[in-house]
Amino acid sequence: MPNKQRFLLLHSTGSAPGHSEVDVPIIYTDYYYLEALIRKQRLHDHQPVVNTKL
């Protein structure tokens, strides 16, 4: 069992149909959650959501 103190979201599901990683912390769910919060803030600040200059 991972150390739950290192996660933001403690109750995530990796694959509900496959009954895999159900109700556990998953590192990539934290990443996508933080990415969504940053994008929301950028929209609020009228900034580009993604970097289009590659």
Predicted model as a PDB file, atoms N, CA, C, CB and O in Angstrom, pLDDT in the B-factor column:
MODEL        1                                                                  
ATOM      1  N   MET A   1       0.857  -1.188   0.000  1.00 56.00           N  
ATOM      2  CA  MET A   1       0.000   0.000   0.000  1.00 56.00           C  
ATOM      3  C   MET A   1       0.895   1.241   0.000  1.00 56.00           C  
ATOM      4  CB  MET A   1      -0.970   0.004   1.239  1.00 56.00           C  
ATOM      5  O   MET A   1       1.791   1.345   0.838  1.00 56.00           O  
ATOM      6  N   PRO A   2       0.675   2.175  -0.913  1.00 60.00           N  
ATOM      7  CA  PRO A   2       1.496   3.389  -0.966  1.00 60.00           C  
ATOM      8  C   PRO A   2       1.261   4.274   0.253  1.00 60.00           C  
ATOM      9  CB  PRO A   2       1.201   4.176  -2.245  1.00 60.00           C  
ATOM     10  O   PRO A   2       0.210   4.217   0.893  1.00 60.00           O  
ATOM     11  N   ASN A   3       2.265   5.095   0.558  1.00 74.00           N  
ATOM     12  CA  ASN A   3       2.156   6.054   1.656  1.00 74.00           C  
ATOM     13  C   ASN A   3       1.154   7.132   1.255  1.00 74.00           C  
ATOM     14  CB  ASN A   3       3.550   6.682   2.005  1.00 74.00           C  
ATOM     15  O   ASN A   3       1.443   7.949   0.380  1.00 74.00           O  
ATOM     16  N   LYS A   4      -0.023   7.143   1.887  1.00 69.00           N  
ATOM     17  CA  LYS A   4      -1.105   8.043   1.483  1.00 69.00           C  
ATOM     18  C   LYS A   4      -0.795   9.510   1.751  1.00 69.00           C  
ATOM     19  CB  LYS A   4      -2.371   7.666   2.197  1.00 69.00           C  
ATOM     20  O   LYS A   4      -1.476  10.381   1.209  1.00 69.00           O  
ATOM     21  N   GLN A   5       0.195   9.808   2.555  1.00 80.00           N  
ATOM     22  CA  GLN A   5       0.548  11.195   2.840  1.00 80.00           C  
ATOM     23  C   GLN A   5       1.178  11.879   1.629  1.00 80.00           C  
ATOM     24  CB  GLN A   5       1.500  11.260   4.026  1.00 80.00           C  
ATOM     25  O   GLN A   5       1.315  13.102   1.621  1.00 80.00           O  
ATOM     26  N   ARG A   6       1.551  11.138   0.638  1.00 89.00           N  
ATOM     27  CA  ARG A   6       2.219  11.693  -0.541  1.00 89.00           C  
ATOM     28  C   ARG A   6       1.260  11.973  -1.690  1.00 89.00           C  
ATOM     29  CB  ARG A   6       3.296  10.751  -1.010  1.00 89.00           C  
ATOM     30  O   ARG A   6       1.696  12.353  -2.777  1.00 89.00           O  
ATOM     31  N   PHE A   7      -0.026  11.795  -1.470  1.00 93.00           N  
ATOM     32  CA  PHE A   7      -1.013  11.966  -2.530  1.00 93.00           C  
ATOM     33  C   PHE A   7      -1.985  13.084  -2.189  1.00 93.00           C  
ATOM     34  CB  PHE A   7      -1.774  10.662  -2.771  1.00 93.00           C  
ATOM     35  O   PHE A   7      -2.249  13.358  -1.019  1.00 93.00           O  
ATOM     36  N   LEU A   8      -2.519  13.731  -3.231  1.00 94.00           N  
ATOM     37  CA  LEU A   8      -3.565  14.734  -3.046  1.00 94.00           C  
ATOM     38  C   LEU A   8      -4.941  14.067  -3.027  1.00 94.00           C  
ATOM     39  CB  LEU A   8      -3.499  15.801  -4.161  1.00 94.00           C  
ATOM     40  O   LEU A   8      -5.778  14.363  -2.175  1.00 94.00           O  
ATOM     41  N   LEU A   9      -5.154  13.172  -3.973  1.00 95.00           N  
ATOM     42  CA  LEU A   9      -6.426  12.469  -4.086  1.00 95.00           C  
ATOM     43  C   LEU A   9      -6.256  11.057  -3.536  1.00 95.00           C  
ATOM     44  CB  LEU A   9      -6.922  12.436  -5.564  1.00 95.00           C  
ATOM     45  O   LEU A   9      -5.510  10.254  -4.096  1.00 95.00           O  
ATOM     46  N   LEU A  10      -6.933  10.763  -2.460  1.00 94.00           N  
ATOM     47  CA  LEU A  10      -6.758   9.470  -1.798  1.00 94.00           C  
ATOM     48  C   LEU A  10      -7.706   8.393  -2.305  1.00 94.00           C  
ATOM     49  CB  LEU A  10      -6.943   9.632  -0.325  1.00 94.00           C  
ATOM     50  O   LEU A  10      -7.493   7.212  -2.035  1.00 94.00           O  
ATOM     51  N   HIS A  11      -8.750   8.778  -3.036  1.00 95.00           N  
ATOM     52  CA  HIS A  11      -9.758   7.817  -3.500  1.00 95.00           C  
ATOM     53  C   HIS A  11      -9.918   7.944  -5.014  1.00 95.00           C  
ATOM     54  CB  HIS A  11     -11.128   8.050  -2.781  1.00 95.00           C  
ATOM     55  O   HIS A  11     -10.713   8.750  -5.497  1.00 95.00           O  
ATOM     56  N   SER A  12      -9.167   7.154  -5.745  1.00 95.00           N  
ATOM     57  CA  SER A  12      -9.200   7.182  -7.212  1.00 95.00           C  
ATOM     58  C   SER A  12      -9.502   5.778  -7.724  1.00 95.00           C  
ATOM     59  CB  SER A  12      -7.848   7.708  -7.800  1.00 95.00           C  
ATOM     60  O   SER A  12      -9.429   4.800  -6.981  1.00 95.00           O  
ATOM     61  N   THR A  13      -9.842   5.699  -9.010  1.00 95.00           N  
ATOM     62  CA  THR A  13     -10.100   4.408  -9.642  1.00 95.00           C  
ATOM     63  C   THR A  13      -9.362   4.343 -10.967  1.00 95.00           C  
ATOM     64  CB  THR A  13     -11.619   4.180  -9.850  1.00 95.00           C  
ATOM     65  O   THR A  13      -9.547   5.195 -11.836  1.00 95.00           O  
ATOM     66  N   GLY A  14      -8.528   3.331 -11.114  1.00 95.00           N  
ATOM     67  CA  GLY A  14      -7.781   3.150 -12.355  1.00 95.00           C  
ATOM     68  C   GLY A  14      -8.631   2.512 -13.438  1.00 95.00           C  
ATOM     69  O   GLY A  14      -8.638   2.984 -14.575  1.00 95.00           O  
ATOM     70  N   SER A  15      -9.345   1.453 -13.106  1.00 95.00           N  
ATOM     71  CA  SER A  15     -10.196   0.757 -14.073  1.00 95.00           C  
ATOM     72  C   SER A  15     -11.380   0.132 -13.348  1.00 95.00           C  
ATOM     73  CB  SER A  15      -9.392  -0.326 -14.844  1.00 95.00           C  
ATOM     74  O   SER A  15     -11.259  -0.943 -12.760  1.00 95.00           O  
ATOM     75  N   ALA A  16     -12.515   0.803 -13.392  1.00 94.00           N  
ATOM     76  CA  ALA A  16     -13.712   0.271 -12.739  1.00 94.00           C  
ATOM     77  C   ALA A  16     -14.188  -1.028 -13.400  1.00 94.00           C  
ATOM     78  CB  ALA A  16     -14.833   1.315 -12.769  1.00 94.00           C  
ATOM     79  O   ALA A  16     -14.498  -1.986 -12.693  1.00 94.00           O  
ATOM     80  N   PRO A  17     -14.255  -1.088 -14.757  1.00 95.00           N  
ATOM     81  CA  PRO A  17     -14.712  -2.339 -15.377  1.00 95.00           C  
ATOM     82  C   PRO A  17     -13.774  -3.519 -15.070  1.00 95.00           C  
ATOM     83  CB  PRO A  17     -14.829  -2.155 -16.894  1.00 95.00           C  
ATOM     84  O   PRO A  17     -14.216  -4.662 -14.949  1.00 95.00           O  
ATOM     85  N   GLY A  18     -12.477  -3.220 -14.948  1.00 96.00           N  
ATOM     86  CA  GLY A  18     -11.507  -4.283 -14.669  1.00 96.00           C  
ATOM     87  C   GLY A  18     -11.283  -4.530 -13.193  1.00 96.00           C  
ATOM     88  O   GLY A  18     -10.481  -5.384 -12.815  1.00 96.00           O  
ATOM     89  N   HIS A  19     -11.991  -3.784 -12.354  1.00 93.00           N  
ATOM     90  CA  HIS A  19     -11.846  -3.907 -10.900  1.00 93.00           C  
ATOM     91  C   HIS A  19     -10.384  -3.782 -10.476  1.00 93.00           C  
ATOM     92  CB  HIS A  19     -12.417  -5.248 -10.419  1.00 93.00           C  
ATOM     93  O   HIS A  19      -9.910  -4.510  -9.604  1.00 93.00           O  
ATOM     94  N   SER A  20      -9.677  -2.839 -11.114  1.00 94.00           N  
ATOM     95  CA  SER A  20      -8.259  -2.622 -10.836  1.00 94.00           C  
ATOM     96  C   SER A  20      -8.059  -1.226 -10.277  1.00 94.00           C  
ATOM     97  CB  SER A  20      -7.406  -2.823 -12.108  1.00 94.00           C  
ATOM     98  O   SER A  20      -8.630  -0.257 -10.776  1.00 94.00           O  
ATOM     99  N   GLU A  21      -7.252  -1.135  -9.249  1.00 94.00           N  
ATOM    100  CA  GLU A  21      -6.940   0.156  -8.611  1.00 94.00           C  
ATOM    101  C   GLU A  21      -8.225   0.900  -8.236  1.00 94.00           C  
ATOM    102  CB  GLU A  21      -6.074   1.033  -9.552  1.00 94.00           C  
ATOM    103  O   GLU A  21      -8.431   2.034  -8.669  1.00 94.00           O  
ATOM    104  N   VAL A  22      -9.065   0.285  -7.453  1.00 95.00           N  
ATOM    105  CA  VAL A  22     -10.335   0.871  -7.051  1.00 95.00           C  
ATOM    106  C   VAL A  22     -10.206   1.445  -5.641  1.00 95.00           C  
ATOM    107  CB  VAL A  22     -11.473  -0.180  -7.116  1.00 95.00           C  
ATOM    108  O   VAL A  22      -9.789   0.755  -4.711  1.00 95.00           O  
ATOM    109  N   ASP A  23     -10.572   2.718  -5.503  1.00 95.00           N  
ATOM    110  CA  ASP A  23     -10.566   3.416  -4.213  1.00 95.00           C  
ATOM    111  C   ASP A  23      -9.181   3.443  -3.570  1.00 95.00           C  
ATOM    112  CB  ASP A  23     -11.552   2.759  -3.265  1.00 95.00           C  
ATOM    113  O   ASP A  23      -9.029   3.163  -2.381  1.00 95.00           O  
ATOM    114  N   VAL A  24      -8.183   3.782  -4.370  1.00 94.00           N  
ATOM    115  CA  VAL A  24      -6.803   3.902  -3.896  1.00 94.00           C  
ATOM    116  C   VAL A  24      -6.187   5.179  -4.459  1.00 94.00           C  
ATOM    117  CB  VAL A  24      -5.959   2.656  -4.307  1.00 94.00           C  
ATOM    118  O   VAL A  24      -6.680   5.704  -5.457  1.00 94.00           O  
ATOM    119  N   PRO A  25      -5.123   5.692  -3.845  1.00 94.00           N  
ATOM    120  CA  PRO A  25      -4.427   6.832  -4.432  1.00 94.00           C  
ATOM    121  C   PRO A  25      -3.603   6.377  -5.646  1.00 94.00           C  
ATOM    122  CB  PRO A  25      -3.514   7.515  -3.377  1.00 94.00           C  
ATOM    123  O   PRO A  25      -2.946   5.337  -5.609  1.00 94.00           O  
ATOM    124  N   ILE A  26      -3.650   7.173  -6.716  1.00 95.00           N  
ATOM    125  CA  ILE A  26      -2.903   6.878  -7.941  1.00 95.00           C  
ATOM    126  C   ILE A  26      -2.176   8.160  -8.347  1.00 95.00           C  
ATOM    127  CB  ILE A  26      -3.858   6.359  -9.101  1.00 95.00           C  
ATOM    128  O   ILE A  26      -2.794   9.220  -8.450  1.00 95.00           O  
ATOM    129  N   ILE A  27      -0.882   8.066  -8.574  1.00 93.00           N  
ATOM    130  CA  ILE A  27      -0.065   9.254  -8.816  1.00 93.00           C  
ATOM    131  C   ILE A  27      -0.529  10.036 -10.052  1.00 93.00           C  
ATOM    132  CB  ILE A  27       1.396   8.853  -8.977  1.00 93.00           C  
ATOM    133  O   ILE A  27      -0.511  11.266 -10.025  1.00 93.00           O  
ATOM    134  N   TYR A  28      -0.937   9.370 -11.120  1.00 95.00           N  
ATOM    135  CA  TYR A  28      -1.328  10.113 -12.322  1.00 95.00           C  
ATOM    136  C   TYR A  28      -2.641  10.864 -12.143  1.00 95.00           C  
ATOM    137  CB  TYR A  28      -1.445   9.169 -13.497  1.00 95.00           C  
ATOM    138  O   TYR A  28      -2.893  11.837 -12.854  1.00 95.00           O  
ATOM    139  N   THR A  29      -3.478  10.432 -11.207  1.00 96.00           N  
ATOM    140  CA  THR A  29      -4.689  11.207 -10.955  1.00 96.00           C  
ATOM    141  C   THR A  29      -4.348  12.543 -10.310  1.00 96.00           C  
ATOM    142  CB  THR A  29      -5.657  10.420 -10.064  1.00 96.00           C  
ATOM    143  O   THR A  29      -5.008  13.546 -10.581  1.00 96.00           O  
ATOM    144  N   ASP A  30      -3.325  12.569  -9.461  1.00 96.00           N  
ATOM    145  CA  ASP A  30      -2.865  13.841  -8.889  1.00 96.00           C  
ATOM    146  C   ASP A  30      -2.354  14.767  -9.989  1.00 96.00           C  
ATOM    147  CB  ASP A  30      -1.756  13.599  -7.839  1.00 96.00           C  
ATOM    148  O   ASP A  30      -2.633  15.966  -9.983  1.00 96.00           O  
ATOM    149  N   TYR A  31      -1.601  14.200 -10.935  1.00 96.00           N  
ATOM    150  CA  TYR A  31      -1.051  14.999 -12.037  1.00 96.00           C  
ATOM    151  C   TYR A  31      -2.181  15.641 -12.852  1.00 96.00           C  
ATOM    152  CB  TYR A  31      -0.160  14.119 -12.953  1.00 96.00           C  
ATOM    153  O   TYR A  31      -2.154  16.845 -13.109  1.00 96.00           O  
ATOM    154  N   TYR A  32      -3.168  14.841 -13.256  1.00 96.00           N  
ATOM    155  CA  TYR A  32      -4.258  15.385 -14.073  1.00 96.00           C  
ATOM    156  C   TYR A  32      -5.118  16.373 -13.292  1.00 96.00           C  
ATOM    157  CB  TYR A  32      -5.129  14.253 -14.606  1.00 96.00           C  
ATOM    158  O   TYR A  32      -5.636  17.329 -13.869  1.00 96.00           O  
ATOM    159  N   TYR A  33      -5.275  16.159 -12.012  1.00 97.00           N  
ATOM    160  CA  TYR A  33      -6.026  17.098 -11.166  1.00 97.00           C  
ATOM    161  C   TYR A  33      -5.306  18.446 -11.114  1.00 97.00           C  
ATOM    162  CB  TYR A  33      -6.206  16.526  -9.730  1.00 97.00           C  
ATOM    163  O   TYR A  33      -5.933  19.490 -11.291  1.00 97.00           O  
ATOM    164  N   LEU A  34      -3.995  18.427 -10.872  1.00 96.00           N  
ATOM    165  CA  LEU A  34      -3.237  19.682 -10.832  1.00 96.00           C  
ATOM    166  C   LEU A  34      -3.225  20.371 -12.189  1.00 96.00           C  
ATOM    167  CB  LEU A  34      -1.805  19.422 -10.372  1.00 96.00           C  
ATOM    168  O   LEU A  34      -3.327  21.595 -12.262  1.00 96.00           O  
ATOM    169  N   GLU A  35      -3.102  19.599 -13.260  1.00 95.00           N  
ATOM    170  CA  GLU A  35      -3.138  20.182 -14.599  1.00 95.00           C  
ATOM    171  C   GLU A  35      -4.478  20.873 -14.848  1.00 95.00           C  
ATOM    172  CB  GLU A  35      -2.887  19.100 -15.666  1.00 95.00           C  
ATOM    173  O   GLU A  35      -4.511  21.961 -15.422  1.00 95.00           O  
ATOM    174  N   ALA A  36      -5.563  20.266 -14.432  1.00 96.00           N  
ATOM    175  CA  ALA A  36      -6.890  20.876 -14.608  1.00 96.00           C  
ATOM    176  C   ALA A  36      -7.022  22.161 -13.800  1.00 96.00           C  
ATOM    177  CB  ALA A  36      -7.992  19.889 -14.196  1.00 96.00           C  
ATOM    178  O   ALA A  36      -7.598  23.137 -14.281  1.00 96.00           O  
ATOM    179  N   LEU A  37      -6.489  22.171 -12.571  1.00 96.00           N  
ATOM    180  CA  LEU A  37      -6.537  23.391 -11.755  1.00 96.00           C  
ATOM    181  C   LEU A  37      -5.739  24.528 -12.387  1.00 96.00           C  
ATOM    182  CB  LEU A  37      -6.007  23.108 -10.351  1.00 96.00           C  
ATOM    183  O   LEU A  37      -6.172  25.680 -12.368  1.00 96.00           O  
ATOM    184  N   ILE A  38      -4.586  24.208 -12.940  1.00 95.00           N  
ATOM    185  CA  ILE A  38      -3.763  25.227 -13.606  1.00 95.00           C  
ATOM    186  C   ILE A  38      -4.478  25.772 -14.835  1.00 95.00           C  
ATOM    187  CB  ILE A  38      -2.390  24.643 -14.006  1.00 95.00           C  
ATOM    188  O   ILE A  38      -4.483  26.982 -15.062  1.00 95.00           O  
ATOM    189  N   ARG A  39      -5.077  24.897 -15.626  1.00 95.00           N  
ATOM    190  CA  ARG A  39      -5.809  25.349 -16.815  1.00 95.00           C  
ATOM    191  C   ARG A  39      -7.004  26.219 -16.439  1.00 95.00           C  
ATOM    192  CB  ARG A  39      -6.280  24.146 -17.638  1.00 95.00           C  
ATOM    193  O   ARG A  39      -7.279  27.218 -17.103  1.00 95.00           O  
ATOM    194  N   LYS A  40      -7.705  25.849 -15.390  1.00 96.00           N  
ATOM    195  CA  LYS A  40      -8.835  26.642 -14.929  1.00 96.00           C  
ATOM    196  C   LYS A  40      -8.375  28.036 -14.503  1.00 96.00           C  
ATOM    197  CB  LYS A  40      -9.548  25.935 -13.767  1.00 96.00           C  
ATOM    198  O   LYS A  40      -9.022  29.031 -14.828  1.00 96.00           O  
ATOM    199  N   GLN A  41      -7.268  28.106 -13.784  1.00 96.00           N  
ATOM    200  CA  GLN A  41      -6.738  29.399 -13.361  1.00 96.00           C  
ATOM    201  C   GLN A  41      -6.327  30.243 -14.564  1.00 96.00           C  
ATOM    202  CB  GLN A  41      -5.545  29.204 -12.422  1.00 96.00           C  
ATOM    203  O   GLN A  41      -6.578  31.448 -14.595  1.00 96.00           O  
ATOM    204  N   ARG A  42      -5.695  29.611 -15.557  1.00 95.00           N  
ATOM    205  CA  ARG A  42      -5.282  30.347 -16.762  1.00 95.00           C  
ATOM    206  C   ARG A  42      -6.492  30.880 -17.527  1.00 95.00           C  
ATOM    207  CB  ARG A  42      -4.439  29.443 -17.681  1.00 95.00           C  
ATOM    208  O   ARG A  42      -6.453  31.999 -18.040  1.00 95.00           O  
ATOM    209  N   LEU A  43      -7.557  30.098 -17.609  1.00 96.00           N  
ATOM    210  CA  LEU A  43      -8.780  30.579 -18.253  1.00 96.00           C  
ATOM    211  C   LEU A  43      -9.339  31.777 -17.492  1.00 96.00           C  
ATOM    212  CB  LEU A  43      -9.836  29.452 -18.334  1.00 96.00           C  
ATOM    213  O   LEU A  43      -9.756  32.764 -18.097  1.00 96.00           O  
ATOM    214  N   HIS A  44      -9.345  31.689 -16.196  1.00 97.00           N  
ATOM    215  CA  HIS A  44      -9.837  32.777 -15.354  1.00 97.00           C  
ATOM    216  C   HIS A  44      -9.008  34.046 -15.553  1.00 97.00           C  
ATOM    217  CB  HIS A  44      -9.814  32.359 -13.879  1.00 97.00           C  
ATOM    218  O   HIS A  44      -9.544  35.155 -15.535  1.00 97.00           O  
ATOM    219  N   ASP A  45      -7.684  33.874 -15.746  1.00 96.00           N  
ATOM    220  CA  ASP A  45      -6.773  35.009 -15.923  1.00 96.00           C  
ATOM    221  C   ASP A  45      -6.662  35.456 -17.379  1.00 96.00           C  
ATOM    222  CB  ASP A  45      -5.399  34.650 -15.400  1.00 96.00           C  
ATOM    223  O   ASP A  45      -5.850  36.323 -17.700  1.00 96.00           O  
ATOM    224  N   HIS A  46      -7.473  34.871 -18.263  1.00 95.00           N  
ATOM    225  CA  HIS A  46      -7.467  35.193 -19.700  1.00 95.00           C  
ATOM    226  C   HIS A  46      -6.096  34.961 -20.329  1.00 95.00           C  
ATOM    227  CB  HIS A  46      -7.894  36.648 -19.917  1.00 95.00           C  
ATOM    228  O   HIS A  46      -5.641  35.754 -21.154  1.00 95.00           O  
ATOM    229  N   GLN A  47      -5.450  33.884 -19.939  1.00 92.00           N  
ATOM    230  CA  GLN A  47      -4.161  33.482 -20.505  1.00 92.00           C  
ATOM    231  C   GLN A  47      -4.367  32.257 -21.378  1.00 92.00           C  
ATOM    232  CB  GLN A  47      -3.117  33.193 -19.387  1.00 92.00           C  
ATOM    233  O   GLN A  47      -5.365  31.551 -21.227  1.00 92.00           O  
ATOM    234  N   PRO A  48      -3.437  31.994 -22.290  1.00 90.00           N  
ATOM    235  CA  PRO A  48      -3.558  30.765 -23.085  1.00 90.00           C  
ATOM    236  C   PRO A  48      -3.506  29.536 -22.164  1.00 90.00           C  
ATOM    237  CB  PRO A  48      -2.425  30.691 -24.159  1.00 90.00           C  
ATOM    238  O   PRO A  48      -2.711  29.475 -21.227  1.00 90.00           O  
ATOM    239  N   VAL A  49      -4.355  28.586 -22.451  1.00 90.00           N  
ATOM    240  CA  VAL A  49      -4.413  27.397 -21.605  1.00 90.00           C  
ATOM    241  C   VAL A  49      -3.239  26.464 -21.901  1.00 90.00           C  
ATOM    242  CB  VAL A  49      -5.747  26.657 -21.810  1.00 90.00           C  
ATOM    243  O   VAL A  49      -2.671  25.869 -20.985  1.00 90.00           O  
ATOM    244  N   VAL A  50      -2.879  26.338 -23.166  1.00 85.00           N  
ATOM    245  CA  VAL A  50      -1.753  25.498 -23.551  1.00 85.00           C  
ATOM    246  C   VAL A  50      -0.728  26.320 -24.312  1.00 85.00           C  
ATOM    247  CB  VAL A  50      -2.224  24.308 -24.398  1.00 85.00           C  
ATOM    248  O   VAL A  50      -1.061  27.341 -24.915  1.00 85.00           O  
ATOM    249  N   ASN A  51       0.502  25.876 -24.282  1.00 77.00           N  
ATOM    250  CA  ASN A  51       1.569  26.544 -25.001  1.00 77.00           C  
ATOM    251  C   ASN A  51       1.528  26.098 -26.451  1.00 77.00           C  
ATOM    252  CB  ASN A  51       2.948  26.245 -24.364  1.00 77.00           C  
ATOM    253  O   ASN A  51       1.741  24.921 -26.743  1.00 77.00           O  
ATOM    254  N   THR A  52       1.258  27.022 -27.365  1.00 76.00           N  
ATOM    255  CA  THR A  52       1.173  26.665 -28.784  1.00 76.00           C  
ATOM    256  C   THR A  52       2.507  26.863 -29.502  1.00 76.00           C  
ATOM    257  CB  THR A  52       0.090  27.494 -29.468  1.00 76.00           C  
ATOM    258  O   THR A  52       2.626  26.534 -30.682  1.00 76.00           O  
ATOM    259  N   LYS A  53       3.508  27.394 -28.804  1.00 77.00           N  
ATOM    260  CA  LYS A  53       4.828  27.592 -29.395  1.00 77.00           C  
ATOM    261  C   LYS A  53       5.718  26.409 -29.030  1.00 77.00           C  
ATOM    262  CB  LYS A  53       5.461  28.932 -28.916  1.00 77.00           C  
ATOM    263  O   LYS A  53       6.168  26.273 -27.892  1.00 77.00           O  
ATOM    264  N   LEU A  54       5.959  25.562 -30.020  1.00 69.00           N  
ATOM    265  CA  LEU A  54       6.796  24.370 -29.771  1.00 69.00           C  
ATOM    266  C   LEU A  54       8.111  24.494 -30.433  1.00 69.00           C  
ATOM    267  CB  LEU A  54       6.118  23.111 -30.245  1.00 69.00           C  
ATOM    268  O   LEU A  54       8.941  23.590 -30.333  1.00 69.00           O  
TER     269      LEU A  54                                                      
ENDMDL                                                                          
END                                                                             
